[in-house]
């Protein structure tokens, strides 16, 4: 039989007392309503996988990304049909749309005219791009449209490949700063820069060098990072290294996976570094010979049951009496399991002991209670509808 303790004081979980590093000073630009650079929060981006010319499919995917927490979305524009679709997409999207331009300078002007929040250009892929900088700078300046100079290892200018032999950090940085200087000659500095590489070590070194040589806001990315698991590891390592040094103003996790997965990973990286308000966090042990319950199954069921919860709640799911009580006490809500029972902790105090079969149900019930109190106290997100897995 479950036993109850007295009332437990609830409150918002604490946030890190200080960031890992002071943010690198940078210019602040506006990508639509989203501020990038300066002291603005690090934003999370993704890119649609649909043909941009398929307006319905593209807007549907943008809506899904928006629901996942994406703040800025990029759409490809390799054809005239794609360019023709930009005005409708830019107008109907709930988040700022960046047009991704390769090969054809005329699509840069089309994207600006379409009202896109920004335009990404890849100088290495646009023939005679340098000859068009003056015209692009004027059009972008007149419209208040930022330009992202996006240098990629796989499409580096041939001149720099000949100079450096391969896409080194120095080659990537030289390419980006050269293009930025051409815009600067025409008084245009509404610029964001990225220098992406598929090797996290090369990428990190490139951004470190770039950060030391300019004050433009930087978009971080490990390009062609790979399938979900590999790409997540690469991005987490690279972004963690740079963001912990204060480098980076917006990020995109490039995965061979649905775009919403990129947002999920990106937001988790920022939350783990204390750069974004934590939402639901499950703390669970890796299991060992001391565990007296199936921790894997228990953690999965609790995660599924609380999916969609937006309030900053830390839930500890522990499988033994060695570290379990201590971890459970440190969390907002937790369980220390053993001997067919689970001690339920709320804010460090045991409120009840329940049979193992009731652990998941009880944790979800208590999480809902805490979420309601947090919502009443002004925590973001409120209490969602959740189900028991």
N, C-alpha and C positions, 0 to 999 in steps of 0.2 A: 504494500500500500504506500502511495506517495505521501510524503510529509511536507508541509509548507512552513516556511519561515516568515518572519515579519516583512513589512514593506521595505523595498530596496530603493535607495536614491538613484535616479537615473540622470544622465547628462550626456552632452555631446562628447565623443571620444577626442582625446587630445590630438593635436597636429604637431609635427616636428617643430621644435623651438626655433630652429634656424635652418635655412637651406644648406645643401652640401657646399655650395660655393656662391659667391656673389655673381650675379648675371653679368656677362660681358656687356659693356656699354655699346649700344648700337642705335642707329637711326630707327625711328618708328614710322611704319607705313600703314596704310589702311587697305586691306583686301575686302572691299565692301564694308560691312559693319565690323569685321574682325580686325582688331589691331595686331600687328606683327612687329616685334622688335621693341626696343626701349624696355620699359618695365611691364609690358603686356605679358599675360600668361602664355606659356608655350602651347601652341595650338596643334591639333591633330588633323591630318589630311588623308585622303585616299583618292583613287582614280577609278572612274567607271570602266567596265569591261565591255559595254555594249557599243554598237556602232552609233556614233553620235547622231547620224542622220535618222536613226530610229528614235524619234522624239519620245514616244510613249514609253519604250523600254528604258531609255536613258533617264527619264524623269522618275520612273518607278524605282530604278536602282539608286538614284539620288535620294529618294524618299526613304529607302531602306537604310542607306548610310546615315542620313540625318537622324533617324530613329536610334541608330547605334551610337550616336554621339559625335559623328564626323562634323567638323566645323568649316572645312573648306574642301571642295571637290574639284578635281581636274578632269577635263574631258578631252579626248583626242580629236584633232581636226586635220586629217590628212587629205580630205577631198572637198570639192566645192559643195557637195551635198551636205557634208558635215558643217561647213561654214554657214550654209543657208539655214541650218537648224539652230544655230547658236542664239539668235535673238529670242526665240520662244523658250529655250532651255534656261537662259540667263534670267529671263523675266519670271518664270514659274518656279524655279528652284528656291527652296527655303534657305539654302546656305549659299555663300559666294561661289561662283563658278570661275575656274581658271581654264582658259583655252590653251591646249598643248600644241605648239606649232613646230613642225619640222619641214624642211625642204622648200616650202613656198612662202616667201615674204608677204605675198598678197593676203594670206590668211591672217597675218598679224593685224593688218588694217581691218579686215572683216570682223575679227574678234573684238577689237576696240569699238568699232561701229555698232556691234551687236549688244554692247553694254556689259560685256564680261567684266568681272571684278578685277581680273588681272590676266596677263598673258605670259605664258612660259615660252621662251625661245631657246633653241639649242643651236648656238652659233656654228658648231662643227658640222651640222647637217643642212644648213641653209646656204646655198651657193650665193655668192655676192651679197651676203648679209651685211657686211661692213659698209657696203655702198648705200644701204637703205637706212642706216642708223639715224641719220639726220631727219628723214621723213617719219620714221617710227617714233623718234623722240618727240617730235612736234605733235603727232597725232595722240600719243599717250599723254603728253603734258596737257594738251587741250581738254582731253576727256578725264584727266585725273586718274589714269589707269596705271597701276604699277607693272613693271616688267620684271619677271624672274629670269635671270641669266642662268640657265641650267646646263652645266657642263657634265658630260658623262664619259666615263673611261672608254666605253664602246664606240663612241662617235667623236673622239677627239680630233681636232683639226690636224690635217696631214702634216702641216709645217711643224707643229709641236711634236708629233710622233717622230719625225725625222730628227728633230733637235735632241729629244730625250731618249729615243729608242723605244719607249713604251709609255703607258699612262702612269707616270710617277706622280706623287703628290705635287711636286714642283710644276709639272706640266699642266695639271688640272688647275692649279692656282693661277699660273701665268695666263692661261686661256681665259679664265673668269675675269681677272683684273684688266686684261687687255680690252675685253668687250665693255666692261664697265667704264673704262677710260674713254672709249669712243662716245658713249652716252654723255659722260661728264663734259666733253668738249662742247656739247650743245646745251649745257646747263641742266641736264636731266639726271636726277639722283633718286628718283622714286623707284628704287631697285632692291630686289632681294636676290641672293645668290645661293646656288647649290653646286657642290663638286662631288659627284657621286662615283663610287667604285664598288665592285662586288667583293673586294677584300676589305674587311673591317679595319685592318691595320693601316693599309694605304689610305682608306677613307678618313680615319681618325687623324692621321698625320696631315692630310690635305686640309681638313677643316681647322686644325690648330694653326697651320701656317696662314690660312686665309683670315682667320680671326685676328691674327696679329698684324695684318697688313691693310685692313679696311674696317669701316664701321657700319657696313651694310648688315641688315638682318640676314640670318642664315637659315636655310631650309635643309634639314638633315635627312639623309637617306643612304642606305646601303642598296645600291641598284642591283637588280636581278639577284636578290638575296636567296631565292630558292624556295623549295616546298615549305609548308607551314612550320614544321619543327626546326629545320635548319635555318630558315629565314628569321624565325623568332629569336633564336640564339644569337645569330649574327647581329641583328638589329639591336637586341637588348645589350649586347656587349659594347657595340659601337656608340649607341646613344647614351648608355650609362657612363661611359668614359668621358664623352664630351659634355653632356649635361651636368655631370658632377664637377666639371671645371667652369661651369657657367656659359658654355658655348652651345648655341642653338636656340632658335626662336619659333620654329615650327618643324614638325616631323611627319614623315610618311614611312610606314613599315611596308616594304615591297615584298609581297608573298605570292607564290603560285597557289593562290587560294581565293575564295570569295572576298571581295573588298571589305565586307563587314568584319571579317576576321582581322584585317589590317588595323581597323579602328580598335577592336577589342584588345589587341596586343599593344598598340600604341598608348592607349589610355592606361593600361596596366603598368607599362613602363613608367609613365609620368606619376602615377599614384605611388608606385614603389619608391620613387625618388623624392616623394613629398612635394612634387611640383604641381599636383592636382589634388583636390579634395578627395580623400579616399571614400569609396562607396562600400559595398559589401566585400569583406575580406574573410576568406576561410583559412584559419590556421589549423593544420592537421598534421599529425605525426606520420613519419614514413612507415610506421609499423616495425615490429621486431619480435623476437621470441618472447618478450614480456607481455605483448598485447593479448588481451582476453576477449576482444571483439574483432570483427572484421572491419578494420579502420577504413580500408579502401571503399567498401560498400557504404559505410556510414557517411563518410565525407561526400561521396558522390550523391547520395540521397539528400543530404542537407543542402548541397550546392544546387541541386535541381529544384528542391522545394522552395528555395529562396531566390531563384533566378528572377531577375527584374527588379530586385530591391535596390533603391537608389540612395537610401540614407547611409551615412558613414558608419557601418556596423562591422565590428570584428567578432567573428564567431570561431571559437576553438573547439575542435573535435579531436579528443585525445583518447588513446586506447589503453592506457595503463596507469598505475598509481605512482609511477616514478616521477615523470615530468607533467603528467596530466593535471593534477590539482593546481600546480603553479601556473601553467599556461592558461588554464581555464579562468583562474583568478585575474590574470592580466588582461583578458579579453572583456568585451562588453557582455558577451554571452558565451557560455561554454559548457562542455560536458567532460567529465573525467570518468571513464568507463572501467568496469572490472567486476568479476564475480556475478555476471548476469544483470548488473545494475548500472545506472548512470547517475552521478551527482551533477545536478544542474546548477551552474553558477550564473548570477547576474551581477555585474559590476563588482566582482570579487567575493560575493557572498553566496553560500549555498542556500538555494531557496526550496529545493525539493530533491528527493531521490526517487527515480522511476525505474521500472523494469526495462531491460534492454530493448524490448519490443516497442516501447513507448518513447524512446529517445528522440527519434526524428520528429515525431508528432509534437512532442513537448518543446523541442527547440524552435520549431516553426511558430508555435503558439506564442512563446515568449518573445521571439523576434518581432512578431507583429505588434505585441504590446509595447516593446521598446520603440519600434518605428513610429507608432502613434504618438508616443510622448515626445520623441525627437521632432516630429512634424509640428506638434503643438508649440515646441520651443523654437521653431524656425529653421530646422534642418532641411536641406534640399531634398526633393524627391518624394517625401511622404511615404505612406504605407501602400505597397503594391498588392495586387491580388496574387497570392502564391498558392501552390498546390503541393501536396505530399507526393514525392516520387514513388 
